[in-house]
Amino acid sequence: MERKNDGKIKVGVCVMEKKVSCSPMEQILERLHAFGEFEIIIFGDKVILEDPVESWPLCDCLIAFYSAGYPLEKAERYAVLRRPFIVNELDPQYLLHDRSKVYEHLKLFGVPVPTYAVVRRLHPYEDLNYFAEHDDFIEIHGKRFWKPFVEKPIDGDDHNIMIYYPSYAGGGMKELFRKVGNRSSEFYPDVRKVRRDGSYIYEEFMPTGGTDVKVYTVGPGYAHAEARKSPVVDGVVMRNSDGKEVRYPVLLTPTEKQIAWNVCQAFRQAVCGFDLLRCDLGEARSYVCDVNGWSFVKSSYKYYDDAACILRKMFLDEKAPHISSTIPANLPWKISEPVQTPDAVRGRERGTVRIPAQSEELRCVIAVIRQ
C-alpha cells in the first residue's frame, strides 16, 4: 500500500501476509490510514523472505512480530540498520518460544504464575535421576506434583497440553489442543503415564470454574479482557450463529490490570495477548499461564477504535511530538461505519438485528446513592 509520502509518518508492516490479511489487522490499519497522518507500507512475503534487508522499504515506525516461517533474525538486522520506532521489541520475542523462559521472566517482574517444575531431556525417553513417576504424583527435584496436574511442552509453538487425573477421580488424561472444528480437547481414560519423548513443564492444576480469560494489551495502560468456556470442561467449542467462538467481556480487577502492565513491560511487547487463570483456592487470585505476543481481539469495533487511537499516539509521540495526539472528537472512519452497541452485539450473535447507521453507545454509568 505504498503512496507518495507528503510528510506523513511511514508505518512499516513487516509481518507475514497471512497476518496482514486477517480482519483485526485490516481493521486497525484502515483506521490508522483514515487519520491522514500515516503512510502504511506493507512489506509482503517476497520482500521479507527473499530480499536483503538493505533493500527493504524505509519506515519511521515498525510493526513486526514472529509467526510460522518468519525470519525474526532478519527483521532484527533491519531494525539495527534503520532504527525505526518498534511497537513490539524483536529480541524478547525469542523468549516466547520457550515456556520455561516465559515463566522465569514473569517471575522476575513479579507476575504470579502457577507452581511449576521443568523436565528437560537432551533426547527422547532419556532417564533422569531427578524425575520419578508414581500412580498419583510425579516428583521433580524432590518436589511432588499430585494429580491433577498439567503437562506442557517447553516448545511454545507446541499446543498439545495434557491434564492427568488422580485414581480417586477415575484417572485418565485429557489432551487440550488448538480448535479442530468444534473440538478443543479429548479425554483418554486409559492413559495414566506422562510423556517422556521430550522436555516439559509440569504445573499444578488451577480450578477456574470452567472459564479461561484472554487479555489483550495495546500499550501497558490498556487491557481488553474476554472469557470463554475452558477446553477442560468437555472439549466442545461454544459458537454463535455466525460460527464464532462465544466470548464474554470481562472487567479486570486493579491487581489484574497491574499484571497486564507488568506482562507488557516484561516482554516489551506493546500489543500482547496472554492467558489469565482466575482461581479461588481459599482466596481469589489470578495467575498468568501463557504469553502469546502479538494478538488482537476478534470482532470488536470498540477494540479496533481503541487500538488505532493508542497506536496513533505512540507513533506521534515518538516521531512527531509537535502534532497533537489528542483523540479527535469525531473519529474519521465513524462517518461510514456503524457503531457496535450492546444490543447489536447480542443481535449479531443471534443473527436477528441489523446495526443502524446512526446509533449511540452507552460508555459509562455514574450513580449517586444517598441513604
N, C-alpha and C positions, 0 to 999 in steps of 0.2 A: 504494500500500500504506500509506495513512495510518492512524494509530492514535492513541489518546489517549497523550500523552507519558509521564506517570508519572515524570518526572525523567530520562528516558532521553536520550541524546545523539542528536540528529536528524542523520541522514546523508542528504543530498540527492543524488539520482542524476539529473543534468541532462545526459542524452545521448539520442540518437535511439532510439526504441522498438525498432528493429531490433537495436541493440546491447544493449539491456537484455534482450531475449528470447533472446539467444544462450546456449547451455548453460554456458560458463565463467562468464559474469556471473551467471546464475541460481544456479549452484552456490555462488559466493562470497558473494553477497548472502544466500542462505539460511543459510550458516554464520555470517555476521555477526549475523543476526537471532537465531539459536539461542543466542548468548551471553547474550541477555536484557538487554543494556546499551544497545542501539541501536533507534531507530525509523527504519526505512527509508522514505524518501519518494521515490517515482518521479514526476518532473515530467511526463513524457509529451510527445508531439509537439505537441499542440494548445497547451499552455502555452508550450512553448519557442518555437514558430513564430509564434503569434498574440497571446499576452497580453503586456502591458507588464511589464518586469522588476519594477516596483514591486508587482505583484500575484503574483509568483512565490512559492512556498512558502518559509517561513523554514527555515533549517537551520544547524547548527553546523559541519558538515563537508560538503565538496562534492566529488563525483566528476563531472568534466566534461571532455569531450575531443571534438575535431573528428572528424566523419565527413561523408560526402557530404550536402550540404544543411543542415549545422549552422551556426547563426548565432554564430560564435565571438565576434564583437564584442559581441553582445548578452549573452552569458554573462559577458564581461569587465565590462560595466556592472553586472550583478547582483553580481558579486564585489566591486566597488568600493563598491556601495551597502550590502551586508550584511556584508562582511568575514568570511566563513566560512574555516575552515581548508581549503585546497585540496590535494588529493592530487597532481594534475598541474597545475603553473602554466599559466595560459592564454596569456600573451603569447609565451612561447617556442614555442608550437605553430605560430605563423606561419612560423617558420624551417623547419619540417619540410616545407613545400610547395615549397622551393627546394633542390635537391640541392647546388648550389654553396655556398649558405649553410650547409648541414649540414656539408659538408666543411671550410669555413672555421672553423666553430665547433668542430668536433672537433679541428682542429689547434691552436686556441687552448688547448685543455685537454690537449694532449699525447697525443691519441689517434691512433694510426697509421692512415693512410688510403692507398689506392693512389696512385701518382704520376698526376697528372691535369692537365688544362688545360680551360679553358672557352671555348666559342664562343657569343657572344650575337649574335643578329640582331634588328633592330628590325622587320623584315618578312620574309616568306618569300623565299628564294632571293637574299637580299642578298649581294652580293660583298663580301668582307672582305679588306683588304690584309694582314692578319696570318695568314690561313689559306691553306694550299696543300695540294693533294691529289696524290699520286703513286701509282704502281701498288701499292707495298707499304708505304707510310708516308704519314702526314699530318704537316704542320708547322704549329704554332700558336705564334705569337710567337717563332719561331726554335727551338722545341723539337720534336724529332721523336718520333712515336709509331709504332713499327714494328708491323706486323700480326704476331700477332693483337692487336687492341685492342678495347676495349669502348666503345660509344656509348650514353649515357643521356640522355633528355630532362631539361632543367633542372627542368621541372614534376614535382614529387614525386608527383603523382597520376597521371602517365602511366607505365604499367608496361611499355611496349613498348621493350625494350632489345635492341640489336644487338651481335653479335660478328663482326668482319671477319677473314677468314683470309688468310694470305700465299699468293702464287702457287706457292711451292715445296710447299705442302700442298694444292694444288688450287684455292685461292681460295674465293670464295663468302662467304655471310653466314648467320649463324644468328640468328633472332629469338626472344627469350625473352619470355614473356607470362604473365599470370595463368592459372592452370589452366583449360582448357576441356575438360571430360570427362577423358580420360586423357592429354591432351597439355599440355605446358608450353613447348615450343619447336618451331620448324620450320626446316629448313635450305634455303637458296635458293642453288644452286651458281652461278647466273649473275649474282648481284648482287655487284658489286665496289665501287661508289661509295657514299660515305657520304650520309646525308640532309642536305638543305640547306633544308628547309622550316621550320626553327625554330632554337631555341637548345639546345645540347647540351653535356654533359660528355664528354670523351674520357679514358680511363684505360688504363693497361697491363693486359693480361690476366694474372690471377693463377692459376696452376695449383693446384688444391686436391685432386687425387686423386679427383675425381668426387663430392665431397660439399660441401654447404653446412651451416653451423652457425647455428642460430637461438638467440638468447639472450633471456631474458625476466627483467627485474628486477622486484622488489617492494621498493622502497627500495634505497639504494645498497649495502647489505650482503648482499643476496640475489640470486642469479642462477641461473636454471634454464636448461640448455642442451640442445638436441637437434640431431641431424644428420639430414639427408635426402639422397637422391640428387639431385645437381645437375641442373637442366634442361639444362645444357650437354652432358651425356653423350649422350642420344639423344632427349630430349623426352618420354619415356614415364614417366608418374607411377606409382610403385610404390604399390600399395594392398593392405591386408589383406582378410580375408574380410568385414569389416564395411564395406568401401568407403572406409576412412580411409587417408590417405596414411601410408606407413610412415615412422616416425621412431625414432631410436635415442638413448638418453640419452648425454650427453657430460659428462666431467669436465673442467672448466676448469682451466687452469694458473694459478698465482699471478699471472702477468702478465695473463692474460685476465680474471681476477677484478678486477684493478685497472682494466682497460679498462672493464668493466661499471660499476664505481663511478664512473669519470670520465664515461662517457656519461650516466649517471643524473643526476649533478651538473651537467654542462654544460648540459643542456636543462631542468633542474629538473622532470623527469618521473619520479616515483617508480615508477609502473608503466609500463615501457617495453620495447619489443622492438627488437632490432637484429640485423643480419646480420654474421657474422664469417667472414672468409676465412682459413683456415689454410694457409699456403704454406711450401714448402721450396725457397727459391732460394739454395742454398748454406748457409743457416741457417734453422731453423724460426722463422717469425714469423707473427703474426696481425694482420689489418687489418680495420677496420670499413668496410663498403661501403654501408650503408644504415641509417637510423634511422627506425623506424616510429611512434614514440609509443606510445600505449596499446595494449598487446597482451597476450593471455592464452594460456597453454598449453591445448591441447585434450586432453580425455580423460585427465586425471591427477588422481586423488583426492588424492595426496600434495601436488601443487602447490596444489590448491584449499584444502587444510588450511593449508598454509604461508602462502598469500596472505591468507586470512581472519585468521590469527593476527597477521601483520605489520600489516595494516590496522587491526585492533583496537588494537594497541599504539600506532600512530600517532595514532588518534583519542583514546584515553585519555590519552596523554602530553600532547596538545595541549589537550584540553577538560576532562579530569577527572584531573589528575595525582595526586589523593588516592586514586584507585582503583588497586589493584594491576593492572599489565598482565602479570603473570606468567601464562604459559600454564597453564590448568588441567590437572591430572593426567589427567582424563577429559574429552575434548572432547565438548560436549553433543550433537553430531549423530552421534557414533560409536555411540550406543545402537541406532540403526536403520539405520546404513549399513555395508555390508561394507567390510573393509579390502582394498586393492588390493595383492596380493602379486605378486612377480615371476612365479611360476607362473601366477597368474591373468591377468596381462598377456599372457603368451605364449599362454595358452589362449584368451583372448578374441580374439587375432589369428587363431587357428586356428578359433575358434568351437566349441571342444570342451569347455571346462572351465567349470563353474559355480563362482562365488565363494561359499565357505561363509559363513554368518552370523557365525561366530566363528573367527577365524584370527589368526595373528601374522605380523609382517613383520620381516625382518632389516634393521636400520638401520645396523649398524656391525660391522666385524670388527677385532679387536685381536690382533696376533700378536707373541709374544715369541720371538725366534730367537737361539739361542746356538751358538757354534762349538765 
